[in-house]
Amino acid sequence: MNVVASDRVDLRDLVTHRYPLDRTEEAYEHFASQRDGVLKIAITP
């Protein structure tokens, strides 16, 4: 965690899908189904 906190590693490639805040439920369903190669979903305002 110290490496992540100090920005010595770039984890942006782990976010494979992005959803706007108003589609949060869909994002959770997508992640739960593990379809389309999803690793991590980012929910943005």
Protein Blocks (a to p, Z undefined) as FASTA:
>chain_A
ZZmmnopacfklmpmbdcdfklmmmmmmmmmnopghiabdcddZZ
